[in-house]
Amino acid sequence: MGGVDLMDSFIGRYRIRIKSRKWTTRLFYHLLDMTVINAWVLYKKVNTMKGKLQKNIMKLADFRTELTDTLCRYQSHSQNKRGRPSTNSRQDTTVPSKRPRTGVQVLPSTDVCCDCIGHEKIFMDFRNKCKFNNCRKLTSWFCKKCKVSLCDNKNNQCFALFHA
């Protein structure tokens, strides 16, 4: 099978299926499918060159879900501007006053945790358990991007270790 046949077969397996009458929209989603597949092919090539086993390399479906999860969690880091703060920036920094529901909390992927963009410590009015490995102390610090509670004092540097 040549490169074009492989690309068509990969696109056919996991196509973004959105019906549209506009050719530009259909072309956009086709190009988006092609870029995701090209990224997956490069991912496979790099990992095989590094000597990773074939069973440890993600399949195309897993790669697409990991990519969408990472892109959905990505938030652009706004730079601090000079002058009087606008009303929009005040709304972004508000801290939720109600305690969130307890339940199973899904930790973000390592790509989101270690990207060093937009991780802000927020002091909460209530205390939750620290979500770092083997640390279950109560803390009032909360990461705005990852949405996890983490310790940050002189004895426990869980916030810095979690994002490293």
TIPA-183005 format. One record per residue: residue in three letters; x, y, z of N, C-alpha, C in turn. Coordinates in steps of 0.2 Angstrom, whole numbers, plus 5000, padded with zeros to 4 digits. Example, Ala and Ser with C-alpha at 12.3 -4.5 7.8 and 13.67 -1.06 7.14 Angstrom:
2
ALA506649725039506249785039506649845039SER506449895035506849955036506450005039
***
This chain:
164
MET500449945000500050005000500450065000GLY500350114996500650174995500450225001GLY500750285001500650335006499950365006VAL499650374999499050394998498550345001ASP498550284999498150235001498050225009LEU498650225012498650225019498350285022MET498450345020498150405022497350395022ASP497150375016496450365015496150315020SER496450265021496250215025496250235032PHE496750275035496750305041496150355042ILE496050395037495550445037494850415038GLY494750355034494150325034493950295040ARG494450275044494350235051494050285056TYR494350345057494050395062493950465059ARG493550465054493350535051492950575055ILE493050645055492650685059492050695054ARG491450665057490850665053490350725055ILE490450775051490050835052489750855045LYS489050845044488850865037488750935036SER488950955030488951025029488851035021ARG488451085019488351095012488951145009LYS489351175014489851215012490451175011TRP490751185005491351145003491951165008THR491951225010492551255014492551215021THR491951205023491951175030492151095029ARG491951065024492150995023492850995022LEU493151035018493851045017494251055023PHE493951095027494351115034494351045038TYR493851015039493850955043494250895040HIS494250895033494750845030495450855031LEU495650925031496350945032496450935039LEU495950945044496150935051496250855052ASP495850815049495950745049496650725047MET496850755041497550735039498050765043THR498050815047498550845051498550795057VAL498050775060498050725066498350665064ILE498250635058498550575056499350585055ASN499450645051500250655050500550665057ALA500250695062500550695069500650625072TRP500150585071500150515074500750475070VAL500850485064501350445060502050475063LEU502150535064502750565066502850535073TYR502350535078502350515084502650435084LYS502350395080502550325079503250325077LYS503450365072504150365069504650385075VAL504550435078504950455084505050405089ASN504550375091504550325097504850265095THR504750245088505150185086505850195086MET506050255084506750275083507050275090LYS506650295095506950295102506950225105GLY506650175102506750105104506150085108LYS505650125108505050105112504750035109LEU504449995113504149935110503449955107GLN503249915102502649935098502049935102LYS502049885107501449885111501349945116ASN501949985117501850045121501750105117ILE501650105111501550155106500750165106MET500450225106499750235106499450215099LYS498850185099498550175093498250245091LEU497950245085497750305082497150335086ALA496650285088496050315092496350345099ASP496750305102497050335108497350395107PHE497750405102498150465100497650525099ARG497050515096496550565094496250585101THR496050535105495750555112496250595116GLU496850575116497350615120497450685118LEU497550685111497550755108497050795110THR496350775109495850815110495750835118ASP495950785122495950805129496450855131THR497050855128497550905129497350975126LEU497050975120496851035117496251065121CYS495851025124495251055127495551085134ARG496051055137496251085143496751145143TYR496951155136497451205135497151275136GLN497451325140497151385140497751435139SER497651485135498151535134498251575140HIS498951585141499151625147499051705145SER498651735148498551805147499151845151GLN499451895147499951935150499651985154ASN500052005160499752065164499852125160LYS499352165160499352225156499452285161ARG499752335158499852395162499252445163GLY499252485168498652525168498052505173ARG497552535172496952515176496652445174PRO496552405179496252335177495552345174SER495452305169494752305165494252265169THR493652275168493152235172493152155170ASN493452145164493452075162493952035166SER494552065167495052035171494852015178ARG494452055181494152045188493751985188GLN493351975183492851915183493251855182ASP493851855179494251795178494551765184THR494751815189495051795195494651785200THR493951775199493551765205493651695207VAL493551685214493651615217492951595218PRO492751525216492151505218492051495226SER491451525228491351525235491051465238LYS490651425234490351365236490851305236ARG490851265240491251205240491051155234PRO491451135230491251095225491051025227ARG490650985223490450925225490950875226THR490950825231491450775231491350725227GLY491850685225491750625220492450615217VAL492350575212493050545209493250605205GLN493950625206494250685203494750655198VAL494650675192495150645187495650695186LEU496350665187496850715187497050725179PRO497250785178497450805171498050765168SER498150765162498650725159499350755160THR499850725160500550755161500750805156ASP500450805150500550865146500250925148VAL499750925151499350985154499751005160CYS499950965164500250975171500951015170CYS501350985165502051005165502151055159ASP501651095157501751135151501951205154CYS501951225160502151285163501751345161ILE501151335159500751395156500051395160GLY499951455163499351465166499151435173HIS499651405176499551375183499651425188GLU499051445191498951495196498751465203LYS499051485208498851465215498251505217ILE497751475219497151515222497051495229PHE496951545233496851525240496051515241MET495851455243495151445244494951455251ASP494251465252494051475259493951415263PHE493951355260493851295263494551255261ARG494551195265495151155264494951085261ASN495351065256495250995253495950955254LYS495850895253496450845253496950865247CYS497550865249498050865243498050805239LYS498050825232498050765227498750745225PHE499250765228499950735226500050665229ASN500450625225500550555227500750555235ASN500350515238500450495245500450555250CYS500250615248500150665253499350685253ARG499050675259498350685260498250735265LYS498650785266498550835271498050885268LEU497750915273497250965271497551035268THR497351065263497651125260497151165258SER497251235258496851285255497051305248TRP497651285246497851305239497551255233PHE497451295228497051265222497351285216CYS497551235211497851255205497251275200LYS497251335197496651355193496551315187LYS497151295183497151265177497051195178CYS497351155182497251085183496651065187LYS496451115191495851105195495951045201VAL496551055204496751005209496951045215SER496851025221497051055228497751025229LEU498251065230498951045232499251085237CYS499651055242500051085247500551135244ASP500651185248501251235246501451275253ASN501851235256502151275262502951245263LYS503251265268503951255268504151185269ASN503651145272503751075273503551035267ASN503051045264502751015258502751055252GLN503051045247503051085241502751045235CYS502151015237501750975232501551015226PHE501451075226501251115220501751115215ALA502351135217502951135213503151065210LEU503151015214503250945212502750915207PHE502150935208501550915204501650945197HIS501851005196501951035190502651035187ALA503150995190503750985187503850925182
***
